[in-house]
Amino acid sequence: MNGDRIDLPLTKAEALVLFEWLSNLDASTSAPPEGSPEQKVLWQVEALLERVLPEPLDPKYLEFLEQARRTVLST
């Protein structure tokens, strides 16, 4: 596993729903313990999604998120 990387293909809707879930998980009491490998991975994935998703900064974020959730459920 020395430097091995994988691609995780997601639709835009899936990425937005995943970002929201990770953000909520990170802020909850059920988040992985501080300093754990799980917390590190959670933060890395969340940061990657933040870099590619402009929607979380948009004033219409909740509308985008609801549409993304509907899209994910309908596919």
Buried (B, 14 or more C-beta within 10 A) or exposed (E): EEEEEEEEEBEEBBBBBBBBEBBEEEEEEEBBEEEEEEBEEBEEBBEEBBEEBEBBEEEEBEEBBEBBBEBBEEE
